[in-house]
Amino acid sequence: MYSLESVKRFLEKNRGNKKVVLIGGSFDILHVYHLKILTEAKKLGDILIVGINSDKHIRKKKVKGRPIVPEKCRAEMVNALKPVDLVFITDISLYYPENISAIKPDVFVFGKDKKRIAARHNRVEWLKKEFPNMKVAFKGPLKFKISTSKIVQKCSEKLKGG
């Protein structure tokens, strides 16, 4: 249901001359920043495909106890959002050649994240070299007041009586 193969089949039937936009993330505890960045990404093309980091992938990259919401639930929630056309779950980073070569997006979108902006700029250079016909865009505010980590922290404080 949420596989890279299902995305490839969808694109074979629906792509035509439409511009495909690819964005990814964990989307653990969906919040307004997620909706805003997906809405902005959708404006860059006709078909918005979202790669959801698998539970396995998140456990390797994030703090202990994450993800909070299982991958299939996160995929279903993101897939239900108005700007999103299709979702798939990936065990590898979205910008890996396997994902990009399979989808062949016209635009690859990174979310602006103050903590990761330098590393993402390095990836942009590599992406431009590997996929010269693909545009790369950054969307979202550099500093935002809401994040899954902040929500988790606030809930934890409330449970502790803070």
Secondary structure, DSSP 8 states (H G I E B T S, - for coil): --SHHHHHHHHHHH-TT--EEEEEE---S--HHHHHHHHHHHTT-SEEEEEEE-HHHHHHHS-TT--SS-HHHHHHHHHTSTT--EEEEESS-TTSHHHHHHH--SEEEEE--TTTHHHHHHHHHHHHHH-TT-EEEEES-SS-S--HHHHHHHHHHHHTT-
